[in-house]
Amino acid sequence: MILLSLALNIAVLVPVCLGLLLDTAWAARAFGPRTAGRSILLAVYGAILFVSVALLVWPDPRMAVSLLLMQMTYKSLTALTIGRLRHPVVVSNLVIAAVHAVTVWHSSSAS
């Protein structure tokens, strides 16, 4: 399950990071215009992408679960901070948070 969650991170974050970096039309619609805040978000997403790849190369279940718990927290909070459940980023964040929650639950029950 940890491999699935890390692969999901990579599969989602590669196009998202590229979209933000290249300032594509879909990224501007989903994340707003290029601003300092959006660039900070790109840095955070880039860090999660880098750590996800690193954890596939050098597996450490405890570090992976810590990453996933942090992601579950911020992804769940986007529904509150944006205030709209129909926003595409909120929807994808909640789906990914649910997958990560299953992974964390599965990892804790396997211990």
Secondary structure, DSSP 8 states (H G I E B T S, - for coil): -HHHHHHHHHHHHHHHHHHHHHT-HHHHHHH-S--HHHHHHHHHHHHHHHHHHHHHHS--HHHHHHHHHHHHHHHHHHHHHH--TTSHHHHHHHHHHHHHHHHHHHHHHH-
